[in-house]
Amino acid sequence: MGRRVDLLLSGGTVVDGTGAPGRTADLAVTAGRITVLPPGERPEAAETVDARGQTVAPGFIDVHTHSDALALRAGPDDGETLRLAPLLQGVTTEICGNCGTSLFPALPARLPELADQLRVTFGLGPVRPAEDFDAFAAAQDPALRPTHIASLVGHGTLRAGVMGYEDRPPRPEELRTMRALLDRALSQGAAGLSTGLIYPPGGYADTEEIVALAEIAARHGKPYVTHLRDEMSQVETALEEALDIAVRSGAALQISHHKTAGRHAWGATLRTLPRLERARAEGVDVLCDVYPYTAGSTVLHAMLPPWASDGGVRALLERLPDPAVRDRIRHDIAQGVKGWENTVGNGGWDLIAVAAAPAHPHTEGRRIAELAAERGVDPVEYVCELLLAERGEVTIISHSMREDDVRRVLASPLSMIGSDGVPKPGRPHPRWAGTFPRVLGHYGREEKLLPLETAVHKMTGLPAGRFGLTGRGVIRDGAHADLVVFDPSAVRDTATFDRPLLTPEGITAVVVAGRTAVRDGRATGTRAGTVVRVR
């Protein structure tokens, strides 16, 4: 009698995550680890997945999510469809804490103020921030965790957790405290430092402040991950700032969801991507991530000039009833403000659609310009009233990119795949359910933009290496048994902006920590996800 294993995946073509050509091989899983079986060996298995005619790959790693609060213990329990969406598209590990917003760290006295701001960011009811990474990990409920999760330290949260939401430089003692909290979180296993330099309070920081914090990330050998200060008309200037921070701090640099958005930046990837390649040739460890859509998603109040949010969401809501404040917002959108991205000024309210407005579901999926016209008011008036009625909790989708730019970034050897998913009720961006099968199906198989092995590498081995996810992102003996089985001839996304959570086709099975979490395209109910600590 041969040896007995927990799970056998037989007959599939293994695409191992390294970019190497696929090969036929059977995989055995025992105690959550992989063994690549030699030809002809067939152990007894408690469970078998027949993978003939299919591709077996490492579980996909979504390097850019905002799912920090989806599995909080004692949190809202109405997000099952949202929680399962990544799993059903083959994702086994998510990296949250992006764009400068994480659920930690903070000084204890700052936690109540932070909680109110994070409620708006995550849109899932009351959100309990944590003092450090250990407390964040302890608050994740294993019964709600279908995938693994790692987290960056969000600079905006760190800053607010020490000095609040004021638009000013940190005092020397505040900066020292920020560095100490960051150092502790990274020591506990956080995956790196992120910034969101279009969002208050991150956008209030100057380059020197970011360099001082990125130095701590570099000391831990962890990356500096940045949503640039501008992804529109000043994207090239913002990219130079990020490269400068990387050179001066010594940190590896990850450009989040690299894009050149808005009519004044369309086509700029013809310059930004060669600039990244040149920097890498000069010794800067720079990579980027990208999602396969021409629309982004964020919070509505990010469409307003930065001064409007000085002091946080409460201060914003106190300002918005004032007609003079609304006039100033109109002026600044029309004329611009130095150093501000100004999404609406670069596009228009007709390109901004409501994704989530809990008390006004009839607005979801509709453009701001249309909604304002229906009410007989101008868009700024409408936006201010909607934010007040929703206590600031409105998410939007911005149709601001061009297809040729998206394709260039997807094809770049420096890019990996991240959904930038914002999992809120309502009509979230379809990337939360469709990113990975869309790359494999539409851009890979149909458009032939990426060979299969390259696409899988961008989803697995490349991100695992970037974020220090040891033993993940590859198929080899002893690796963690996080796996996805899919039909390369059929895999495709089905989620749309009207129906954003539709399950993709062609994802046959997903294995998380050695346990089958998806079989025949359906979730099994297994909850094997863990909090991943990067050491």
C-alpha positions, 0 to 999 in steps of 0.5 A: 500500500502506498503512502496516503495524502490529504489531497491529490490533484491529478492530470493537470498542466502545472504552471508553477508561477515562475514563468517557466513553461507548463508541464504535466504533473500530479500534486500531492498535498499533506498537512498543508504543503505541496509535493510534486509527484514523480511520473507514475507515483499515485498515492492514496488520497482522502480527496482527489481533484481531477485536473485533466485538461486544466491548468494547475497554478499557485493560488493568485495573490491580490497585491492591492485590496481594501478588504481590511475590515471584511473579516473583523471579529464582532463586525457586520456579518452581511458581507458573505458575497463580498468575502467570497468574490476573491476566492471564486476568482482564484485568489488565495492571498490578499494584501490590504492596507493599501493607499495609505489606509490600514486598520492600524497603528495608532496611539490609544487616545486616537482610536475613537477619532480614527474609527469614525474616519475608517467607517467612511473608508470601509463602508461596513458599519462601525470599524474598530481600529487597532493599536498595532499589527498584533491587535489587527491580526487578533481581530480577524475572525477565522470563521469569516476568512476564506483567504489569507490576508497580509497587511501593509502599514497605511501612512495615513492611518499612522499619521492620523493615529499619532497627530490626527487629521490636521494639515500641518507637518509633524512635530519632531516628537510626533515623527519619532512616534510615527517611526516607532509605531511603524517599526513595531508593526513591521517587526510584528509582521506587517508587509511594508509601508503604503501611502495614499498621497491624494487622500487626506491626511496622507496628502498633507505630508511632504517628501521629507516625512515620507523618506523618514518613514520609508527608511524604517521599511528599508531597514526591515527589507520591506517595500514602500508602496505608493498611490502617487500624489497625482496619477493625472496631469502631473503623473510624471512629476509624482513618479519622480517624487516616488523614485526620489523617496526610494533612492533616498530611503533605500526602500524597494518601490511599488507603484500602486495601480499604475495608470495615467488617468484623465484626458491630460495624461492619456498616453503618458504610459509611453513615458512612465513605463520607460522611466521605470525601466530606466530607474530599475536599470540604474539600481532602483528596485521598482515594480508596479501593479495594475488592474485590467479596467479603464475605470477606478473607484474611491471615496466621493470626498476625494473628488473635493480639494484637500482643504475641505477634509482638513481635520477629518470627516467630521470637519468636512461635514461641518463645512459642507452646509456653508454656501461659501465653502461650496463656492470655493469647491466649485472654483477650485475644481474649475481652476485647480489647486497646486499639487492637487490631482483634481479628478473632476477637473481632469474629466468631469462629473459625467464620468463619476458614478455612485457605487455605494450610498447606503441610504440612497440605493437609487443613486447607485450605478448612476452618474453624478451629472445625471443625478444633479440634473434630475434634481435641478442643481449643479453637481457640486451642490448635489455632491455636498448634499449627498455626502451630508445625507450619508455622513460622508460614506459614499463610494464612486467609480471614475471612468478616467483611463484609456484602453491603450494605457491599460494594455501597456501597463499590463504587458510591462515586465515590471507589472503584477496584478492587483484588483484594488478592490473596494468591497462595499455593499451596493454596486462595487467595481467589478474588479473585486470579482473579475480581475484575475479571470479577466487578465487570463481570459480577455487579455491573455487568451482572447487579446493574446497580450500575455502568454499564460505562463507570464500572466500566472507569474504576474499573479503569483511568483512575482508578487510573492517575491516582492512582498516576502511571502515565503513559500507562496506563489510557486508550486514546488516541494514544501510550498504552501498548498494554496492552489487554483485549477482553471480551464485555460480555454474557458476562464473569463470574467462575467462581472459588469458595472451593472452586475459587479459580483457575478462569479467568473467562469472556468475557475474549477477548484481553489485550495487554501492551506491544503483544504478545498475551498472551491470545487466545481466553481462553487465555494465549499464553505471551508474557511482556511484563511490566516493572517500572514506575517511577513518576517 
